[in-house]
Amino acid sequence: MDQNFWHERWEQGKIAFHEKAVNPLLVKHFAELSLARGRRVFLPLCGKTLDIAWLLAKGYAVAGVELSKIAIEQLFAELKVNPAITQAGRLKHYRALNLDVFVGDFFDLSREPLGRVDAVYDRGALVALPEASRPHYAAHLMDLTNNAPQLLIGYEYQQSLMDGPPFSISHEEVERHYGASFDLTLLASVDVQGGLKGMCAAKESVWLLKNASYLRAST
């Protein structure tokens, strides 16, 4: 799946993946990250998610990265905020109070412009990527954020019944990408009402990823 797929979706307004409410699993389980107000949360492939406004309202700083300039222009417009825009390597940096969003290829983002990350919230990134890209994504995310704890939301369904995105992410795959670096806790797994895209039964799951004990001991 190339970048043109996502650019075309935003250009044509075909953004059914954009939730029209704050994700209820975020609201219910965000406290599991045990983050103090003022800490900084990173959202990879963030789009214009309403989850950003929720996090800001709760007193957190937010950083994100998104391929589509259209998505981020809409995000700031809906927040009623005028960002300062600068260049950060190959990416554009949109900056406002407690909010930094980088526009461009996720894999072009590096630690220096991103800055400190206290936690990661991945609702739509891992599930948006085809299987071949997911190991590279997970490795780059951990490197970018220095293995910051993570709240990960994904779907699990019979992949042969429907083309992604969102793609099906099994429990075994989460373990494969993150098990060597984190303690993994499945916080909840709920049925998707009406099925995913109305096409097939699916579960929406939320995982808590925290540094494995051997990594804590070595830092």
HELIX and SHEET records of a PDB file:
HELIX    1   1 GLN A    3  GLN A   12  1                                  10    
HELIX    2   2 PRO A   24  HIS A   29  1                                   6    
HELIX    3   3 PHE A   30  LEU A   33  5                                   4    
HELIX    4   4 ASP A   51  ALA A   57  1                                   7    
HELIX    5   5 LYS A   69  LEU A   79  1                                  11    
HELIX    6   6 PHE A  106  ASP A  108  5                                   3    
HELIX    7   7 ARG A  111  LEU A  114  1                                   4    
HELIX    8   8 LEU A  126  ALA A  128  5                                   3    
HELIX    9   9 GLU A  131  SER A  133  5                                   3    
HELIX   10  10 ARG A  134  THR A  145  1                                  12    
HELIX   11  11 GLN A  159  LEU A  161  5                                   3    
HELIX   12  12 HIS A  171  TYR A  178  1                                   8    
HELIX   13  13 SER A  213  SER A  218  1                                   6    
SHEET    1   A 9 ALA A  84  ALA A  88  0                                        
SHEET    2   A 9 LEU A  91  ALA A  96 -1                                        
SHEET    3   A 9 LEU A  99  VAL A 103 -1                                        
SHEET    4   A 9 ALA A  61  GLU A  66  1                                        
SHEET    5   A 9 ARG A  40  PRO A  44  1                                        
SHEET    6   A 9 ALA A 119  ASP A 122  1                                        
SHEET    7   A 9 GLN A 150  GLU A 156  1                                        
SHEET    8   A 9 LYS A 203  ASN A 211 -1                                        
SHEET    9   A 9 PHE A 182  ASP A 191 -1                                        
END                                                                             
